[in-house]
Amino acid sequence: MPSVVGLLEQHELAARRRVEGLREEAVRIQAELAAAEEEWQEWAIARRRVGTVLAPDGGSTAVEEVASGPVAGSASRQAARARSQVPVWCQGLAWSVLSVDYQRILTALADRDRLHQGPLTCQELAGMFGRDAVPTKVEALRSKAKRLVARGWLAERQPGRFTLAQGLAGQGGPS
């Protein structure tokens, strides 16, 4: 007859193996989700660009605006960097180069900055966007916020608390 401690150890080992398997599966799914989101963003960008080209004016006004000055020209080159969903921020770069999700994050933080309310966490952002504050939704926002930090759009002075970057803070909204 097996001992009680032996049976408990067997159940503990089985439970630990199940947890490890689920963690591995979660990592795989997160990676797959990130790849799918990136592909989705690329298709959205392609659709917008085709829409611009097929616009009645042929997109010529957008081309003229970009080429109108040295700051705008360097900003467009920066925005067009190969396969970059979020371009590195530089003076004169409009928020419109970002996808809608990133613009929503910037707008929420700009409102907080304008009202002098301080930084936001990703859980607070999820609530503001009407999303459930479940780990998958919060982590998706955190990934986007971290990407914005890495590219100079946001600052993270305290871990997990995001604000507009120094140069963006004075803009007061999308440019």
Residue pairs with C-beta under 8 A, 6 or more apart in sequence:
30 139
34 143
37 140
38 85
41 85
41 99
42 85
44 99
45 99
52 59
52 62
53 59
65 72
66 72
66 73
66 75
66 76
67 73
71 91
71 92
72 92
74 90
74 92
75 90
75 91
75 92
75 93
75 94
78 87
78 88
78 90
78 93
79 87
79 93
79 97
80 87
81 87
81 88
84 151
85 99
85 147
86 98
86 102
86 147
86 148
86 151
86 153
87 93
87 97
87 151
88 151
88 152
89 151
89 152
89 153
89 165
89 167
89 168
90 152
91 167
94 174
94 175
95 103
95 106
95 174
95 175
96 103
96 174
98 106
98 153
101 144
102 144
102 148
102 153
103 174
104 129
105 125
105 141
105 144
105 145
105 148
105 154
105 162
106 148
106 153
106 154
106 164
106 168
106 174
107 173
107 174
108 120
108 125
108 128
108 129
109 119
109 120
109 154
109 162
109 163
109 164
110 164
110 168
110 171
110 172
110 173
110 174
112 118
112 119
112 120
112 163
113 163
113 164
113 169
114 172
114 173
118 161
118 163
119 157
119 158
119 161
119 162
119 163
120 128
120 161
120 162
120 163
121 160
121 161
121 162
122 138
122 139
122 141
122 142
122 145
122 160
122 162
123 133
123 138
125 141
125 145
125 162
126 132
126 133
126 137
126 138
126 141
127 133
129 141
131 137
131 141
142 160
145 154
145 156
145 162
146 156
148 154
148 162
149 155
149 156
149 162
149 165
152 165
152 167
153 164
153 165
153 168
154 162
154 163
154 164
154 165
154 168
155 162
155 163
155 164
155 165
155 166
156 162
156 163
157 163
163 169
164 171
